[in-house]
């Protein structure tokens, strides 16, 4: 009974836990490059702009690369 209630509680709390966990992991991943950039004289604001820009570019490239296979898959499962 406890395991079922625990799993249901985790499902209910996932709206909060997933973004918080992603933020913590992002902090640990980007902290070392931020410190390196700070050591060579790049401000924290500019470092954040660099990381945001790089993340945006990576996501955009992934979407472009996946658009053709996704369109082919949709065409395959829902022909006109």
Residue pairs with C-beta under 8 A, 6 or more apart in sequence:
10 17
30 51
33 47
33 51
34 44
34 47
34 51
37 46
37 47
37 50
38 44
38 47
42 50
